[in-house]
Amino acid sequence: MERTGFEPFGEQLVSATDTPPRSRASKLLLRVGTGLFWSLVAAIVFARAAFFEPGVYDSFNHVASLAKNLLF
């Protein structure tokens, strides 16, 4: 048993040379999916930054303080 081919618990490790080569369509689909994912992440972050209202959660703090005063 080679030390490089197995992990400490005896499971055989899969090396990068054992995997079959990817097709051109697979690589393209992976890049398109990755690009779509990160563009959606960026759009959500920019939308949150553009439409952020600092006073939105003030009413929640008011309700929380009232509940705290009633319970304690």
Residue pairs with C-beta under 8 A, 6 or more apart in sequence:
4 13
5 12
5 13
5 15
6 12
6 13
7 13
22 30
